[in-house]
Amino acid sequence: MNAVIIAVGSEMLTPTRVDTNSLFLTEKLNLLGVEVVQKMVVGDQKKHLEAAIRNGGELAQLIILTGGLGPTEDDLTREAVSAATGRALTYDRSLAEALEARFAAMGRKMAEINRKQAYVLQGAEVMQNPHGTAPGQWLRLPDQQILVLLPGPPGEMKPMAEAEFFPRLERILPPLALSTLTFRLTGMGESDLDQLIAPVYKQYENPVTTILAKAGDLTVHLRAQAKTKQEAEARTAELGGKIEALLGQRIYSRDGSPLEAVVIEKLVARGETLAVAESLTAGMLGARLGGVAGASKAFLGGIIAYRGLQKEMLLGVAGKAIAEHTEVSEEIARQMAVGARQRTGADWALSLTGYAGPEGGTEANPVGTVFIGLAGPAGPVRVSRFRYPAGDRDRVRSFAVHSALNLLRLALLKGES
């Protein structure tokens, strides 16, 4: 079964409101084997909403509408569904009496406008709303298409969906087992990743493969459906094994764990510690590491040295080196890493210095250039130069933090082999 989700409400077409209902519904539907093929937000205009319902009917067997079930003039979901399906709206006296009783229990008299919420589509089943005044509706059409009307406020929609909508849906869906497999990886671009693994995953319609990307952090998500759990798991394992063989050490997590958690886990397992020295990232790396539960077992802390004088005072960077090489250079990244390791007594130290923008940079090292130093228990300090797309300061810094964590992860892997 395919589904279309329509979020109703002009307020969600403004920059101040976000449709979160569709995220909740999509997750639950996917677990039942229902694929959401389209989501949309439609304002409080009957003709636009009516057109969206008809269009959704051409794409999917299940159409879910959230919102527009209130008592005011701009709550038009019931009317739009009526017009799109040809089903009349009928006043349900018992529903109106229940609404009146709800208001009476709160010591209030129900406004006449609330009677609008007692109109039900011909043939629809009412879904109760103990958390609000807007009842939901489940309408099954002769062509086996299903329209579901849910309230807009998440505090009303979610309980109704759990108690009324999903149980109805489960009763008409065939038994289905699902299996998911997630790879998190870094060290390559999204297009490079797809180019590498697409020839493999395109051979499979089941599992379905999804690629997600943000600031150097990539996720490959596999989802298989089958009659039994064993069969579904076999499907994801088969495709997952082929993808894993192509990606190798670029994969850092197979259970969804973030990169910082993987690094902390490896350090703890080795009984080693880490310190950081940050310039352009100003504590972002330390915050990522400190956000891991149990990080104190391996993470000693960090030094934020944003300006040259602080690099000298806090990390022991030579002023002469700053004058000769500038603060954004391989040499300064090296001295920052050495200083952080010496001053904290850590086994490992990471350092970051660079130009996040929008100002700064030189001809040799333009905005987006970052130097990352890695000092370890043995061998010389390794410094890597990265060049990220300029124009988004926070994105450059996020890329830098992720790259630093990955450099340490790879160094720890080499030590384990």
ChimeraX attribute file (.defattr): number of C-alpha atoms within 10 A of each C-alpha:
attribute: neighborCount
match mode: 1-to-1
recipient: residues
	/A:1	13
	/A:2	16
	/A:3	23
	/A:4	27
	/A:5	26
	/A:6	24
	/A:7	25
	/A:8	26
	/A:9	24
	/A:10	15
	/A:11	15
	/A:12	15
	/A:13	14
	/A:14	9
	/A:15	7
	/A:16	7
	/A:17	11
	/A:18	11
	/A:19	19
	/A:20	12
	/A:21	21
	/A:22	20
	/A:23	12
	/A:24	14
	/A:25	18
	/A:26	19
	/A:27	13
	/A:28	15
	/A:29	19
	/A:30	14
	/A:31	16
	/A:32	20
	/A:33	20
	/A:34	17
	/A:35	17
	/A:36	20
	/A:37	13
	/A:38	14
	/A:39	16
	/A:40	14
	/A:41	21
	/A:42	21
	/A:43	18
	/A:44	19
	/A:45	16
	/A:46	19
	/A:47	14
	/A:48	12
	/A:49	26
	/A:50	21
	/A:51	16
	/A:52	21
	/A:53	24
	/A:54	15
	/A:55	13
	/A:56	22
	/A:57	19
	/A:58	9
	/A:59	14
	/A:60	19
	/A:61	17
	/A:62	22
	/A:63	24
	/A:64	20
	/A:65	28
	/A:66	24
	/A:67	23
	/A:68	26
	/A:69	25
	/A:70	21
	/A:71	18
	/A:72	12
	/A:73	10
	/A:74	15
	/A:75	20
	/A:76	24
	/A:77	26
	/A:78	23
	/A:79	20
	/A:80	21
	/A:81	26
	/A:82	17
	/A:83	19
	/A:84	17
	/A:85	15
	/A:86	11
	/A:87	17
	/A:88	16
	/A:89	18
	/A:90	12
	/A:91	16
	/A:92	15
	/A:93	12
	/A:94	10
	/A:95	18
	/A:96	18
	/A:97	13
	/A:98	13
	/A:99	21
	/A:100	19
	/A:101	15
	/A:102	17
	/A:103	15
	/A:104	12
	/A:105	10
	/A:106	8
	/A:107	9
	/A:108	11
	/A:109	12
	/A:110	15
	/A:111	10
	/A:112	9
	/A:113	11
	/A:114	16
	/A:115	18
	/A:116	19
	/A:117	22
	/A:118	22
	/A:119	18
	/A:120	25
	/A:121	22
	/A:122	14
	/A:123	15
	/A:124	18
	/A:125	14
	/A:126	17
	/A:127	19
	/A:128	17
	/A:129	19
	/A:130	12
	/A:131	13
	/A:132	15
	/A:133	21
	/A:134	27
	/A:135	25
	/A:136	28
	/A:137	24
	/A:138	22
	/A:139	21
	/A:140	15
	/A:141	14
	/A:142	7
	/A:143	7
	/A:144	10
	/A:145	13
	/A:146	18
	/A:147	23
	/A:148	21
	/A:149	27
	/A:150	29
	/A:151	28
	/A:152	22
	/A:153	15
	/A:154	16
	/A:155	12
	/A:156	19
	/A:157	25
	/A:158	18
	/A:159	15
	/A:160	21
	/A:161	21
	/A:162	13
	/A:163	13
	/A:164	18
	/A:165	20
	/A:166	15
	/A:167	11
	/A:168	13
	/A:169	15
	/A:170	12
	/A:171	9
	/A:172	8
	/A:173	12
	/A:174	11
	/A:175	12
	/A:176	14
	/A:177	18
	/A:178	21
	/A:179	21
	/A:180	19
	/A:181	19
	/A:182	20
	/A:183	22
	/A:184	22
	/A:185	24
	/A:186	23
	/A:187	16
	/A:188	13
	/A:189	15
	/A:190	18
	/A:191	10
	/A:192	10
	/A:193	19
	/A:194	15
	/A:195	11
	/A:196	14
	/A:197	17
	/A:198	13
	/A:199	10
	/A:200	15
	/A:201	20
	/A:202	12
	/A:203	10
	/A:204	13
	/A:205	9
	/A:206	17
	/A:207	27
	/A:208	16
	/A:209	21
	/A:210	13
	/A:211	16
	/A:212	11
	/A:213	15
	/A:214	12
	/A:215	18
	/A:216	19
	/A:217	20
	/A:218	21
	/A:219	21
	/A:220	21
	/A:221	19
	/A:222	22
	/A:223	21
	/A:224	25
	/A:225	22
	/A:226	19
	/A:227	12
	/A:228	14
	/A:229	15
	/A:230	12
	/A:231	16
	/A:232	21
	/A:233	20
	/A:234	15
	/A:235	21
	/A:236	24
	/A:237	19
	/A:238	11
	/A:239	21
	/A:240	22
	/A:241	10
	/A:242	13
	/A:243	18
	/A:244	16
	/A:245	10
	/A:246	14
	/A:247	16
	/A:248	10
	/A:249	15
	/A:250	17
	/A:251	18
	/A:252	20
	/A:253	18
	/A:254	15
	/A:255	10
	/A:256	13
	/A:257	13
	/A:258	16
	/A:259	23
	/A:260	23
	/A:261	20
	/A:262	16
	/A:263	24
	/A:264	26
	/A:265	17
	/A:266	18
	/A:267	22
	/A:268	16
	/A:269	11
	/A:270	13
	/A:271	11
	/A:272	16
	/A:273	23
	/A:274	28
	/A:275	25
	/A:276	29
	/A:277	33
	/A:278	27
	/A:279	24
	/A:280	25
	/A:281	26
	/A:282	18
	/A:283	18
	/A:284	17
	/A:285	25
	/A:286	22
	/A:287	13
	/A:288	17
	/A:289	23
	/A:290	18
	/A:291	12
	/A:292	17
	/A:293	10
	/A:294	14
	/A:295	22
	/A:296	15
	/A:297	16
	/A:298	24
	/A:299	23
	/A:300	18
	/A:301	21
	/A:302	22
	/A:303	23
	/A:304	21
	/A:305	23
	/A:306	16
	/A:307	11
	/A:308	18
	/A:309	15
	/A:310	15
	/A:311	25
	/A:312	19
	/A:313	12
	/A:314	17
	/A:315	22
	/A:316	17
	/A:317	24
	/A:318	18
	/A:319	17
	/A:320	10
	/A:321	15
	/A:322	18
	/A:323	10
	/A:324	11
	/A:325	13
	/A:326	14
	/A:327	22
	/A:328	21
	/A:329	22
	/A:330	21
	/A:331	19
	/A:332	27
	/A:333	31
	/A:334	24
	/A:335	22
	/A:336	34
	/A:337	29
	/A:338	25
	/A:339	24
	/A:340	27
	/A:341	27
	/A:342	17
	/A:343	13
	/A:344	18
	/A:345	14
	/A:346	21
	/A:347	19
	/A:348	25
	/A:349	30
	/A:350	31
	/A:351	33
	/A:352	32
	/A:353	28
	/A:354	30
	/A:355	27
	/A:356	27
	/A:357	19
	/A:358	12
	/A:359	10
	/A:360	12
	/A:361	16
	/A:362	10
	/A:363	6
	/A:364	7
	/A:365	18
	/A:366	18
	/A:367	23
	/A:368	25
	/A:369	24
	/A:370	28
	/A:371	24
	/A:372	28
	/A:373	29
	/A:374	26
	/A:375	28
	/A:376	21
	/A:377	12
	/A:378	8
	/A:379	7
	/A:380	11
	/A:381	17
	/A:382	16
	/A:383	22
	/A:384	16
	/A:385	15
	/A:386	15
	/A:387	17
	/A:388	20
	/A:389	13
	/A:390	16
	/A:391	14
	/A:392	13
	/A:393	18
	/A:394	13
	/A:395	18
	/A:396	25
	/A:397	26
	/A:398	19
	/A:399	21
	/A:400	30
	/A:401	26
	/A:402	19
	/A:403	22
	/A:404	21
	/A:405	21
	/A:406	21
	/A:407	20
	/A:408	22
	/A:409	21
	/A:410	15
	/A:411	12
	/A:412	16
	/A:413	12
	/A:414	9
	/A:415	9
	/A:416	9
	/A:417	5
